[in-house]
Amino acid sequence: MTETESERLMGLPESWTKYGADGEAIRPLQRYKALGNAIALPCADYIMAGINGTQKVSTPMANKKSHCQHLK
């Protein structure tokens, strides 16, 4: 698998990891490491949308009494 294919799988544009902040080319091994330590953007979007949807759904529950008040 090439670095470009790895970037595509992670939801990044092609050559996203090709150059560093200083404009120097990044070695392939370092690019693989960076991509391996990252979270796929489509996955992160899905998780955040779920959290956002849960918060919107659970907002009305915030005013209700907890079922666990006896544990305090």
C-alpha positions as CSV (number, residue, x, y, z in Angstrom):
1,M,0.0,0.0,0.0
2,T,1.4,3.4,-0.9
3,E,1.4,6.5,1.2
4,T,-1.2,8.0,-1.1
5,E,-3.5,5.0,-0.7
6,S,-3.1,5.2,3.1
7,E,-4.1,8.9,3.0
8,R,-7.2,8.1,0.9
9,L,-8.2,5.4,3.5
10,M,-7.8,7.9,6.2
11,G,-10.1,10.4,4.4
12,L,-7.2,12.9,3.7
13,P,-6.4,14.6,0.4
14,E,-3.6,13.1,-1.7
15,S,-0.1,14.2,-0.6
16,W,-1.4,15.5,2.7
17,T,1.5,14.0,4.6
18,K,4.1,14.5,1.8
19,Y,5.6,17.7,3.2
20,G,6.3,19.0,6.7
21,A,5.6,22.5,8.0
22,D,9.0,23.6,6.8
23,G,8.3,22.5,3.3
24,E,10.7,19.6,3.4
25,A,9.7,16.2,2.0
26,I,8.8,13.6,4.7
27,R,10.2,10.1,4.4
28,P,7.7,7.4,3.6
29,L,8.3,5.6,6.9
30,Q,7.5,8.7,8.8
31,R,4.4,9.3,6.7
32,Y,3.2,5.7,7.5
33,K,3.8,6.3,11.2
34,A,1.8,9.6,11.1
35,L,-1.1,8.0,9.3
36,G,-1.0,4.9,11.6
37,N,-1.3,7.1,14.7
38,A,-4.2,9.1,13.3
39,I,-7.9,8.5,13.3
40,A,-9.7,8.2,10.0
41,L,-11.7,11.4,9.3
42,P,-14.9,9.6,8.1
43,C,-14.8,7.6,11.4
44,A,-14.3,10.7,13.5
45,D,-17.1,12.5,11.7
46,Y,-19.4,9.5,12.3
47,I,-18.6,9.3,16.0
48,M,-19.0,13.1,16.5
49,A,-22.3,13.1,14.6
50,G,-23.5,10.3,16.9
51,I,-22.4,12.2,20.0
52,N,-24.1,15.4,18.7
53,G,-27.3,13.4,18.0
54,T,-27.2,11.9,21.5
55,Q,-26.8,15.2,23.2
56,K,-29.7,16.7,21.3
57,V,-31.9,13.7,22.2
58,S,-30.9,13.6,25.8
59,T,-31.2,17.4,26.5
60,P,-34.8,17.1,27.6
61,M,-33.7,14.5,30.1
62,A,-31.4,17.0,31.8
63,N,-34.4,18.5,33.8
64,K,-35.7,15.1,35.0
65,K,-34.7,13.6,38.3
66,S,-32.0,11.0,38.2
67,H,-32.9,7.4,38.9
68,C,-29.7,7.1,41.0
69,Q,-30.3,9.9,43.5
70,H,-30.4,7.3,46.3
71,L,-26.7,6.5,45.6
72,K,-25.5,10.0,46.5
